[in-house]
Each structure stands twice: as C-alpha cells, then as structure tokens.
Amino acid sequence: MKSVIIKGKGTVAVMESAMPVVNPGEVLLKIGYVGFCGSDLNTWLGRNQLAKMPVVPGHEIGATVVEIGEDVPKGMFAVGMRVTVNPYTSCGKCASCRRRRPNACRDNQTLGVQRDGAMSEYFALPWEKVIPAGNLSLKECALVEPMSVGFHAVARGEVTDGDTVMVIGCGMIGLGAIVRASIRGAKVIAVDVDSCKLELAAKLGASYGLNSAEPDFHSKLMALTDGDGPDVVIEAVGSDKTYVMAVEEVAFTGRVVCIGYAGGPVSLPTKMFVQKELDVRGSRNALPEDFKAVLKYMEKGECPFDSLISDVVKPEDAGKALESWFGNRGKVFRILVDFQ
C-alpha cells in the first residue's frame, strides 16, 4: 500500500509498505483523508524535537471501517462506518493518568510524532481509539482532532457564560477554542494579524476581532473589557511575543491557557504572575469528552468546514504542499491528503 513518509529535514517521499495485520482487539481502517498538522510542518522543518525520524505523519483522520478483528465488542462498529481517531496513548500509571488526565500522559506517543501515523491507504489500531462519526463526511472527520484540542483548552480555562475570553491565534486550534467558548456563552475576542482569519473567527462565534499588529490594539482591548482585560486568555500561537501578551493583557485574577509550543525560551514578566494572582495552565491534546463535544457540534451542520480546508492534495504532492504551507504560513488552516 501507499504511505507518505517524512524521511528527514525537508524530505518527503511516497513509499510502498505492507498491508497492516489486524490483530485481536483491532479495527482496520481505509483512510479517506489525513490532515497535515503544524507539528508535521515542524517535523519536516527539522524543528520538532518530539518526532522520531523517519516518520509516517498523520493523526487527523477521516476513515472508513473495512475489517473488525476478534475481541472487538459486538455492535460497536460496522463495515462501512465513517470514523475518526483518538491518536494519543496513555500508560495508565503515571501521575497524569492516575488523575484521569491521560491526554497529558508522561509517556504519550501521538500518531505521526513519536510513532508512525496514519498517512497511508490503510491503518489498523485498537478499537478503543476508533471514534464513530455518525453522518459526518470523511473531510469533516479529519478536522475533529485539531478542533478537539481547542475545545480542551476552553475546558482547561473553565470558561463560563460570564467570562470574556481572548483567543490569540486563529489557526485551526484557535478556531476550535473560539467555537467552544462561544458555545459556552462567553464573549469571545479573536486576535490575529490576518484579516481573513479574523473574518472566519467571526463566522465561528467570535464577538469581536482585533489585529494585534495595530498600534491601538491594547486600547481597543481595554475598551471591549471595561478596562479590566479578558478573564481568560488562550494562547494558540506559540511565540515569545504572544506568551508575553497573554500575561500582560489578562485581567487581574484571570486565567491564561497555553496551547502553543514556543520555539525557544520565553522571558515572561513574572511580576504579573504575583500581582495579578494569575492561574497559568498548560493544555495538551484532548480528552474523549472533548472529541464527543466536537462531534456534537459538527453534527449540527453549522461548521463552515470547507472554509477550514485550504487545500486537498494527493500523496505524491504532500511534499509540495508542505513547501507551499511554509511559504505562506499565515494563510493556511488545514491541508488534507486524499487517500480515496
């Protein structure tokens, strides 16, 4: 079968690999679409310190069940069923797992990062990681995982309908946070440097959009928050500037939720931590309930998913797609690789 592999820095190839064997307790999937994640781009750039190399990328998955192994619970799956995948592992023993937060397992191995992913024609995995997707299209299925990461960040921020939430970065994960905060009834302020992304954020529930590159950004933010700043700030970029912005702009006794991985050390004004008595929280991956919430949202048919898909390419063009993304990072939401 055909698989895409990142062989090293700047090198992508299509290779022939063996069909997976379906072991007891596993489900065999025919892959429809797999999304390229920002972590895949960083792996291709040689900047992803967590990735094994070479690696088959792919953890944003839309697929169809084609075979059900022995020891899979009866009635759970059916041949032809459309599904997505929870791509994380958990050891069940570490502090995170004992606290029922397996998304942050110390020994987690995400598909396409620490272990080979699903950017192949077929993929087999334990049934517990396969998520029935109802009537969603295969393209929509491939958007569930990244949106779940944004949903999880909102849960980490304990967002309520009395909060004003600022989301910094309106990429795919930031948009997921905007959707979830809006569903919870919060007033959402989307922040980005790209006007197109701010327009899409408005369609997905943002009450306001601010360009952080404009000189009057701070004064506009203060006007929208009665001079207090937002109650919750979700950082979904991963740069030193946006990390500092989050801490400086959040309200006193506010909550800062960090999703983005900064490329290097970040010098933060720790004085603000104490004076504001801030809660600063990391947010990693997603929990099963986050996936369920995304599926519920997408089943309503209100998500403009076509606007979230920047390009669909064949496996042979995966390398060119990454090159194009790197050359125009601010304009890309998701690139899907088509294995149909």
C-alpha positions as a Markdown table, in Angstrom:
| # | Residue | x | y | z |
|---|---|---|---|---|
| 1 | Met | 0.0 | 0.0 | 0.0 |
| 2 | Lys | 1.0 | 3.6 | -0.4 |
| 3 | Ser | 2.3 | 5.7 | 2.5 |
| 4 | Val | 3.7 | 9.2 | 2.9 |
| 5 | Ile | 6.9 | 9.4 | 4.9 |
| 6 | Ile | 9.0 | 12.3 | 6.2 |
| 7 | Lys | 12.5 | 10.9 | 5.8 |
| 8 | Gly | 14.4 | 13.9 | 7.2 |
| 9 | Lys | 14.6 | 17.6 | 7.2 |
| 10 | Gly | 12.9 | 18.9 | 4.1 |
| 11 | Thr | 12.4 | 15.4 | 2.6 |
| 12 | Val | 9.1 | 13.8 | 1.9 |
| 13 | Ala | 8.6 | 10.6 | -0.1 |
| 14 | Val | 5.9 | 8.2 | -1.1 |
| 15 | Met | 6.8 | 4.6 | -0.3 |
| 16 | Glu | 5.2 | 1.2 | -0.7 |
| 17 | Ser | 4.6 | -0.5 | 2.7 |
| 18 | Ala | 3.0 | -3.8 | 3.8 |
| 19 | Met | -0.8 | -4.0 | 4.5 |
| 20 | Pro | -1.4 | -3.9 | 8.2 |
| 21 | Val | -2.3 | -7.1 | 10.0 |
| 22 | Val | -5.5 | -6.9 | 12.0 |
| 23 | Asn | -4.8 | -8.3 | 15.5 |
| 24 | Pro | -7.4 | -9.2 | 18.1 |
| 25 | Gly | -8.9 | -6.1 | 19.5 |
| 26 | Glu | -8.1 | -4.0 | 16.5 |
| 27 | Val | -10.1 | -2.4 | 13.7 |
| 28 | Leu | -8.8 | -1.9 | 10.1 |
| 29 | Leu | -9.5 | 1.4 | 8.5 |
| 30 | Lys | -9.5 | 2.5 | 4.9 |
| 31 | Ile | -8.1 | 6.0 | 5.1 |
| 32 | Gly | -10.0 | 8.7 | 3.3 |
| 33 | Tyr | -8.3 | 12.0 | 4.3 |
| 34 | Val | -5.5 | 12.8 | 6.7 |
| 35 | Gly | -4.7 | 16.4 | 7.8 |
| 36 | Phe | -1.3 | 17.9 | 7.9 |
| 37 | Cys | -0.8 | 19.4 | 11.4 |
| 38 | Gly | 1.5 | 22.2 | 12.5 |
| 39 | Ser | 3.6 | 19.5 | 14.2 |
| 40 | Asp | 4.0 | 17.8 | 10.9 |
| 41 | Leu | 5.3 | 21.0 | 9.3 |
| 42 | Asn | 7.8 | 21.4 | 12.2 |
| 43 | Thr | 8.9 | 17.8 | 11.7 |
| 44 | Trp | 9.5 | 18.5 | 8.0 |
| 45 | Leu | 11.5 | 21.6 | 9.0 |
| 46 | Gly | 13.6 | 19.6 | 11.5 |
| 47 | Arg | 12.2 | 21.6 | 14.4 |
| 48 | Asn | 10.0 | 19.0 | 16.1 |
| 49 | Gln | 12.1 | 17.7 | 19.0 |
| 50 | Leu | 9.5 | 15.1 | 19.9 |
| 51 | Ala | 9.3 | 13.4 | 16.5 |
| 52 | Lys | 11.1 | 10.2 | 15.6 |
| 53 | Met | 12.7 | 10.2 | 12.2 |
| 54 | Pro | 11.9 | 9.0 | 9.7 |
| 55 | Val | 8.2 | 9.0 | 10.5 |
| 56 | Val | 4.9 | 8.5 | 8.7 |
| 57 | Pro | 2.9 | 11.6 | 9.7 |
| 58 | Gly | -0.8 | 11.8 | 10.3 |
| 59 | His | -3.1 | 12.0 | 13.3 |
| 60 | Glu | -6.0 | 14.0 | 12.0 |
| 61 | Ile | -8.0 | 11.2 | 10.4 |
| 62 | Gly | -11.2 | 10.6 | 8.4 |
| 63 | Ala | -11.6 | 6.9 | 7.6 |
| 64 | Thr | -14.0 | 4.0 | 6.9 |
| 65 | Val | -14.1 | 0.7 | 8.8 |
| 66 | Val | -13.2 | -2.2 | 6.5 |
| 67 | Glu | -12.4 | -5.1 | 8.9 |
| 68 | Ile | -13.2 | -5.8 | 12.5 |
| 69 | Gly | -10.8 | -8.0 | 14.4 |
| 70 | Glu | -11.6 | -10.6 | 17.0 |
| 71 | Asp | -12.3 | -9.5 | 20.6 |
| 72 | Val | -13.8 | -6.2 | 19.5 |
| 73 | Pro | -17.1 | -5.6 | 21.3 |
| 74 | Lys | -20.1 | -6.7 | 19.2 |
| 75 | Gly | -22.2 | -3.9 | 17.7 |
| 76 | Met | -19.6 | -1.2 | 18.4 |
| 77 | Phe | -18.5 | -0.9 | 14.7 |
| 78 | Ala | -19.8 | -1.9 | 11.3 |
| 79 | Val | -18.0 | -2.3 | 8.0 |
| 80 | Gly | -18.5 | 0.9 | 6.0 |
| 81 | Met | -18.9 | 3.1 | 9.1 |
| 82 | Arg | -17.2 | 6.5 | 9.0 |
| 83 | Val | -14.9 | 7.2 | 11.9 |
| 84 | Thr | -12.2 | 9.4 | 13.2 |
| 85 | Val | -9.4 | 8.5 | 15.7 |
| 86 | Asn | -8.1 | 9.5 | 19.1 |
| 87 | Pro | -4.4 | 9.4 | 18.2 |
| 88 | Tyr | -2.8 | 9.5 | 21.7 |
| 89 | Thr | -1.6 | 6.8 | 24.0 |
| 90 | Ser | -1.6 | 6.6 | 27.8 |
| 91 | Cys | 0.3 | 4.4 | 30.2 |
| 92 | Gly | -2.4 | 4.2 | 32.9 |
| 93 | Lys | 0.2 | 4.5 | 35.6 |
| 94 | Cys | 1.8 | 8.0 | 35.6 |
| 95 | Ala | 0.6 | 10.9 | 37.7 |
| 96 | Ser | -1.5 | 12.3 | 34.8 |
| 97 | Cys | -3.2 | 9.0 | 34.1 |
| 98 | Arg | -3.9 | 8.5 | 37.8 |
| 99 | Arg | -5.6 | 11.9 | 37.9 |
| 100 | Arg | -7.7 | 10.9 | 34.9 |
| 101 | Arg | -5.9 | 13.2 | 32.5 |
| 102 | Pro | -4.5 | 10.7 | 30.1 |
| 103 | Asn | -4.2 | 13.3 | 27.4 |
| 104 | Ala | -1.1 | 14.6 | 29.3 |
| 105 | Cys | 0.3 | 11.1 | 29.9 |
| 106 | Arg | 4.1 | 11.3 | 30.7 |
| 107 | Asp | 4.7 | 8.6 | 28.1 |
| 108 | Asn | 2.2 | 9.6 | 25.5 |
| 109 | Gln | 3.0 | 8.7 | 21.9 |
| 110 | Thr | 0.9 | 10.6 | 19.4 |
| 111 | Leu | 0.4 | 9.1 | 15.9 |
| 112 | Gly | 2.7 | 10.7 | 13.4 |
| 113 | Val | 5.0 | 12.1 | 16.1 |
| 114 | Gln | 6.6 | 9.6 | 18.4 |
| 115 | Arg | 5.3 | 6.7 | 16.3 |
| 116 | Asp | 4.2 | 6.2 | 12.7 |
| 117 | Gly | 0.9 | 7.8 | 11.9 |
| 118 | Ala | -2.0 | 7.1 | 9.5 |
| 119 | Met | -0.9 | 8.8 | 6.3 |
| 120 | Ser | -1.3 | 5.5 | 4.4 |
| 121 | Glu | -4.0 | 3.8 | 2.4 |
| 122 | Tyr | -4.9 | 1.5 | 5.4 |
| 123 | Phe | -4.3 | 1.7 | 9.1 |
| 124 | Ala | -5.1 | -0.7 | 12.0 |
| 125 | Leu | -5.3 | 0.3 | 15.6 |
| 126 | Pro | -7.0 | -0.7 | 18.9 |
| 127 | Trp | -10.8 | -0.4 | 18.8 |
| 128 | Glu | -10.7 | 1.9 | 21.9 |
| 129 | Lys | -9.1 | 4.6 | 19.7 |
| 130 | Val | -11.6 | 4.5 | 16.9 |
| 131 | Ile | -14.5 | 7.0 | 17.2 |
| 132 | Pro | -17.7 | 6.5 | 15.2 |
| 133 | Ala | -18.5 | 9.8 | 13.4 |
| 134 | Gly | -22.2 | 9.4 | 12.6 |
| 135 | Asn | -23.1 | 11.3 | 9.4 |
| 136 | Leu | -20.0 | 13.4 | 9.2 |
| 137 | Ser | -18.2 | 13.4 | 5.8 |
| 138 | Leu | -14.7 | 12.0 | 5.7 |
| 139 | Lys | -13.3 | 15.5 | 5.3 |
| 140 | Glu | -15.1 | 16.7 | 8.4 |
| 141 | Cys | -13.8 | 13.6 | 10.3 |
| 142 | Ala | -10.3 | 14.8 | 9.6 |
| 143 | Leu | -11.0 | 18.1 | 11.3 |
| 144 | Val | -12.3 | 16.6 | 14.6 |
| 145 | Glu | -9.0 | 16.1 | 16.3 |
| 146 | Pro | -7.5 | 19.6 | 15.9 |
| 147 | Met | -10.7 | 21.2 | 16.8 |
| 148 | Ser | -10.8 | 18.9 | 19.9 |
| 149 | Val | -7.5 | 20.4 | 21.1 |
| 150 | Gly | -9.1 | 23.9 | 21.0 |
| 151 | Phe | -12.2 | 22.6 | 22.9 |
| 152 | His | -9.9 | 21.1 | 25.6 |
| 153 | Ala | -8.2 | 24.4 | 26.1 |
| 154 | Val | -11.5 | 26.0 | 26.9 |
| 155 | Ala | -12.2 | 23.3 | 29.4 |
| 156 | Arg | -8.8 | 23.9 | 31.0 |
| 157 | Gly | -9.8 | 27.6 | 31.2 |
| 158 | Glu | -13.0 | 26.7 | 33.0 |
| 159 | Val | -14.8 | 29.1 | 30.7 |
| 160 | Thr | -18.4 | 30.1 | 31.7 |
| 161 | Asp | -21.1 | 32.4 | 30.2 |
| 162 | Gly | -19.9 | 35.2 | 32.5 |
| 163 | Asp | -16.4 | 35.3 | 31.0 |
| 164 | Thr | -14.7 | 37.4 | 28.3 |
| 165 | Val | -12.3 | 35.1 | 26.5 |
| 166 | Met | -9.4 | 36.3 | 24.3 |
| 167 | Val | -8.1 | 33.7 | 21.9 |
| 168 | Ile | -4.6 | 34.6 | 20.4 |
| 169 | Gly | -4.1 | 32.9 | 17.1 |
| 170 | Cys | -6.9 | 32.0 | 14.7 |
| 171 | Gly | -5.4 | 28.9 | 13.2 |
| 172 | Met | -7.3 | 25.6 | 13.3 |
| 173 | Ile | -6.8 | 25.0 | 17.0 |
| 174 | Gly | -7.5 | 28.6 | 18.0 |
| 175 | Leu | -10.7 | 28.5 | 16.0 |
| 176 | Gly | -11.7 | 25.3 | 17.9 |
| 177 | Ala | -11.3 | 27.3 | 21.1 |
| 178 | Ile | -13.4 | 30.1 | 19.7 |
| 179 | Val | -16.2 | 27.7 | 18.8 |
| 180 | Arg | -16.2 | 26.1 | 22.2 |
| 181 | Ala | -16.0 | 29.3 | 24.2 |
| 182 | Ser | -18.9 | 30.7 | 22.1 |
| 183 | Ile | -21.0 | 27.6 | 22.7 |
| 184 | Arg | -20.4 | 28.1 | 26.5 |
| 185 | Gly | -21.9 | 31.6 | 26.2 |
| 186 | Ala | -18.7 | 33.6 | 26.7 |
| 187 | Lys | -17.9 | 36.9 | 25.0 |
| 188 | Val | -15.1 | 35.9 | 22.6 |
| 189 | Ile | -12.4 | 38.3 | 21.3 |
| 190 | Ala | -10.4 | 36.8 | 18.4 |
| 191 | Val | -6.8 | 38.1 | 17.9 |
| 192 | Asp | -4.7 | 37.6 | 14.9 |
| 193 | Val | -2.6 | 39.6 | 12.4 |
| 194 | Asp | -4.5 | 38.3 | 9.4 |
| 195 | Ser | -7.9 | 39.9 | 8.5 |
| 196 | Cys | -9.1 | 36.7 | 6.6 |
| 197 | Lys | -8.6 | 34.6 | 9.8 |
| 198 | Leu | -10.5 | 37.2 | 11.8 |
| 199 | Glu | -13.4 | 37.1 | 9.4 |
| 200 | Leu | -13.6 | 33.4 | 9.7 |
| 201 | Ala | -13.4 | 33.6 | 13.5 |
| 202 | Ala | -16.5 | 35.8 | 13.4 |
| 203 | Lys | -18.4 | 33.2 | 11.5 |
| 204 | Leu | -17.4 | 30.6 | 14.1 |
| 205 | Gly | -18.6 | 32.7 | 17.1 |
| 206 | Ala | -16.2 | 35.4 | 17.9 |
| 207 | Ser | -17.9 | 38.6 | 19.1 |
| 208 | Tyr | -15.0 | 40.8 | 18.2 |
| 209 | Gly | -11.8 | 40.6 | 16.1 |
| 210 | Leu | -8.6 | 42.5 | 16.8 |
| 211 | Asn | -5.4 | 42.8 | 14.8 |
| 212 | Ser | -2.6 | 42.6 | 17.3 |
| 213 | Ala | -0.2 | 44.3 | 14.9 |
| 214 | Glu | -2.2 | 47.6 | 15.0 |
| 215 | Pro | -0.8 | 50.3 | 17.4 |
| 216 | Asp | -4.1 | 50.8 | 19.2 |
| 217 | Phe | -4.6 | 47.1 | 19.9 |
| 218 | His | -4.3 | 47.5 | 23.7 |
| 219 | Ser | -6.7 | 50.4 | 23.9 |
| 220 | Lys | -9.3 | 48.6 | 21.8 |
| 221 | Leu | -9.0 | 45.6 | 24.0 |
| 222 | Met | -9.4 | 47.7 | 27.1 |
| 223 | Ala | -12.5 | 49.3 | 25.6 |
| 224 | Leu | -14.1 | 45.9 | 25.0 |
| 225 | Thr | -13.4 | 44.7 | 28.5 |
| 226 | Asp | -14.3 | 47.9 | 30.5 |
| 227 | Gly | -10.6 | 48.4 | 31.3 |
| 228 | Asp | -10.1 | 45.1 | 33.0 |
| 229 | Gly | -8.7 | 42.9 | 30.3 |
| 230 | Pro | -10.2 | 39.5 | 29.4 |
| 231 | Asp | -11.0 | 36.9 | 32.1 |
| 232 | Val | -9.4 | 34.1 | 30.2 |
| 233 | Val | -6.7 | 34.3 | 27.5 |
| 234 | Ile | -6.0 | 31.3 | 25.4 |
| 235 | Glu | -2.5 | 31.3 | 23.7 |
| 236 | Ala | -2.7 | 29.3 | 20.4 |
| 237 | Val | 0.3 | 30.6 | 18.6 |
| 238 | Gly | 3.5 | 29.6 | 20.4 |
| 239 | Ser | 5.7 | 32.6 | 20.2 |
| 240 | Asp | 7.5 | 34.7 | 22.8 |
| 241 | Lys | 5.5 | 37.8 | 21.9 |
| 242 | Thr | 2.1 | 36.1 | 22.3 |
| 243 | Tyr | 3.1 | 34.4 | 25.6 |
| 244 | Val | 4.0 | 37.9 | 27.0 |
| 245 | Met | 0.9 | 39.4 | 25.5 |
| 246 | Ala | -1.3 | 36.8 | 27.2 |
| 247 | Val | 0.2 | 37.5 | 30.7 |
| 248 | Glu | 0.1 | 41.3 | 30.2 |
| 249 | Glu | -3.4 | 41.6 | 28.8 |
| 250 | Val | -5.3 | 39.1 | 31.0 |
| 251 | Ala | -7.4 | 40.6 | 33.8 |
| 252 | Phe | -6.3 | 40.5 | 37.4 |
| 253 | Thr | -7.0 | 37.0 | 38.9 |
| 254 | Gly | -7.5 | 35.8 | 35.3 |
| 255 | Arg | -6.6 | 32.5 | 33.7 |
| 256 | Val | -4.0 | 32.0 | 31.0 |
| 257 | Val | -4.2 | 28.8 | 29.0 |
| 258 | Cys | -1.2 | 27.9 | 26.9 |
| 259 | Ile | -1.5 | 25.6 | 23.9 |
| 260 | Gly | 1.3 | 26.7 | 21.6 |
| 261 | Tyr | 4.9 | 25.4 | 21.8 |
| 262 | Ala | 7.3 | 28.3 | 21.6 |
| 263 | Gly | 10.4 | 27.6 | 19.6 |
| 264 | Gly | 12.7 | 28.6 | 22.5 |
| 265 | Pro | 12.8 | 30.0 | 26.0 |
| 266 | Val | 10.3 | 32.8 | 26.7 |
| 267 | Ser | 11.1 | 35.7 | 29.1 |
| 268 | Leu | 7.9 | 36.4 | 31.0 |
| 269 | Pro | 7.1 | 39.3 | 33.3 |
| 270 | Thr | 6.7 | 37.1 | 36.4 |
| 271 | Lys | 5.8 | 40.2 | 38.4 |
| 272 | Met | 2.5 | 40.0 | 36.7 |
| 273 | Phe | 2.0 | 36.4 | 38.0 |
| 274 | Val | 2.1 | 37.6 | 41.6 |
| 275 | Gln | 0.4 | 41.0 | 41.3 |
| 276 | Lys | -2.5 | 39.6 | 39.2 |
| 277 | Glu | -2.5 | 36.3 | 41.1 |
| 278 | Leu | -2.8 | 34.5 | 37.8 |
| 279 | Asp | -3.7 | 30.9 | 37.0 |
| 280 | Val | -1.3 | 29.9 | 34.2 |
| 281 | Arg | -2.3 | 26.5 | 32.7 |
| 282 | Gly | -0.9 | 24.3 | 30.0 |
| 283 | Ser | -3.3 | 22.5 | 27.7 |
| 284 | Arg | -2.2 | 19.4 | 25.8 |
| 285 | Asn | -4.1 | 17.2 | 23.3 |
| 286 | Ala | -7.7 | 16.4 | 24.2 |
| 287 | Leu | -9.9 | 14.1 | 26.3 |
| 288 | Pro | -12.6 | 11.7 | 25.0 |
| 289 | Glu | -15.2 | 14.2 | 26.2 |
| 290 | Asp | -13.7 | 16.9 | 24.0 |
| 291 | Phe | -14.0 | 14.7 | 20.9 |
| 292 | Lys | -17.6 | 14.0 | 21.8 |
| 293 | Ala | -18.3 | 17.7 | 22.1 |
| 294 | Val | -16.8 | 18.4 | 18.7 |
| 295 | Leu | -18.8 | 15.6 | 17.1 |
| 296 | Lys | -22.0 | 17.0 | 18.6 |
| 297 | Tyr | -21.1 | 20.5 | 17.3 |
| 298 | Met | -20.2 | 19.3 | 13.8 |
| 299 | Glu | -23.3 | 17.1 | 13.5 |
| 300 | Lys | -25.4 | 20.3 | 13.7 |
| 301 | Gly | -24.1 | 21.3 | 10.3 |
| 302 | Glu | -23.2 | 24.8 | 11.4 |
| 303 | Cys | -19.4 | 24.5 | 10.9 |
| 304 | Pro | -18.2 | 26.0 | 7.6 |
| 305 | Phe | -15.7 | 23.2 | 7.2 |
| 306 | Asp | -15.0 | 24.0 | 3.6 |
| 307 | Ser | -13.5 | 27.3 | 4.8 |
| 308 | Leu | -11.2 | 25.4 | 7.1 |
| 309 | Ile | -9.7 | 23.3 | 4.4 |
| 310 | Ser | -7.1 | 25.3 | 2.5 |
| 311 | Asp | -6.1 | 22.5 | 0.1 |
| 312 | Val | -6.6 | 18.8 | -0.7 |
| 313 | Val | -3.7 | 17.0 | -2.3 |
| 314 | Lys | -2.7 | 13.6 | -3.4 |
| 315 | Pro | 0.0 | 11.7 | -1.5 |
| 316 | Glu | 2.5 | 12.4 | -4.4 |
| 317 | Asp | 2.1 | 16.1 | -3.8 |
| 318 | Ala | 2.5 | 16.0 | 0.0 |
| 319 | Gly | 6.0 | 17.4 | -0.1 |
| 320 | Lys | 5.0 | 20.3 | -2.4 |
| 321 | Ala | 2.1 | 21.0 | 0.0 |
| 322 | Leu | 4.4 | 21.4 | 2.9 |
| 323 | Glu | 6.7 | 23.7 | 0.9 |
| 324 | Ser | 3.7 | 25.8 | 0.0 |
| 325 | Trp | 2.5 | 25.9 | 3.6 |
| 326 | Phe | 5.9 | 27.0 | 4.8 |
| 327 | Gly | 5.9 | 29.8 | 2.2 |
| 328 | Asn | 2.5 | 31.1 | 3.2 |
| 329 | Arg | 2.0 | 30.1 | 6.9 |
| 330 | Gly | -0.4 | 32.8 | 7.8 |
| 331 | Lys | -3.0 | 31.8 | 5.2 |
| 332 | Val | -3.3 | 28.1 | 5.7 |
| 333 | Phe | -5.7 | 26.4 | 8.1 |
| 334 | Arg | -5.6 | 22.7 | 7.1 |
| 335 | Ile | -4.2 | 20.7 | 4.2 |
| 336 | Leu | -5.8 | 17.3 | 3.7 |
| 337 | Val | -4.0 | 14.4 | 1.9 |
| 338 | Asp | -6.5 | 12.4 | -0.1 |
| 339 | Phe | -6.2 | 8.6 | 0.0 |
| 340 | Gln | -9.5 | 7.8 | -1.5 |
